[in-house]
Amino acid sequence: MTNRIIVGERVKALREQKKLSIDELAERSGLSADVINHIETEKTLPALAPLIKISRGLGVRLGTFLDDCEELGPVVSRAGKASAAINVVNGNTAKPEGMNYHALAQQKAGRHLEPFYIELEPDQQNNHDTSAHEGEEFIYVLDGEVEIDYGKTQYSLKKGDSIYFDSIVKHHVHAAGKQEAKVLAVIYTPE
């Protein structure tokens, strides 16, 4: 079984390190104190958009929730040696199906891009909650088929296809049908 990163523990540790209360972080991030509390206590799997808001509220990069050490030079990720996964739900629901994010540059200090290998679990619903956040995303399909709801348009991508989009537009990425998909995603969030 893959090691899992406990995002809630990292959020809480960073918040306490910065001597912020849950209410102060809620105000800074634009999220409710209940949402932050549920993430910190692992009652809710976080979605990517709230994690980005929390990272901004804490004044840290999104990748800080994955980092264990910092490297100034190049960082190499070897095949078959995946980093621990961070589990997030895909959208605004707390359903268990979602995405398993494996950071590909978690040790790189001062990075502006967040590259991930993502396992998209089979889609269990027809209605998807879209979300938006600042920045841009690039997704390359490694295996399976992926659908991206982007604004009012849906894009279908197969192995070898890619998409680059502004993530400020409401979107949702999911495996097409009942099969798992695997993608390489690069997320840029401006400082």
Number of C-alpha atoms within 10 A of each C-alpha: 3 9 10 14 18 19 22 21 15 16 22 19 13 18 20 12 10 12 11 16 13 19 15 15 23 20 13 17 21 14 16 13 17 12 15 24 18 14 22 22 15 14 12 19 25 25 20 20 18 21 22 19 20 23 22 19 19 20 14 14 22 22 22 17 20 22 17 8 10 13 12 10 9 10 14 10 13 9 6 6 7 15 21 16 21 20 23 21 18 28 22 16 15 15 13 13 18 24 25 22 25 22 23 20 22 23 21 19 17 10 14 15 17 19 22 22 21 22 22 24 20 17 20 15 10 7 6 17 13 18 21 18 18 17 15 17 19 17 23 20 20 19 17 18 23 28 17 19 18 19 14 8 8 13 11 15 19 16 15 12 15 17 14 13 14 16 21 14 18 15 22 19 21 25 25 21 16 12 14 18 24 21 25 19 22 18 20 19 17 11 10
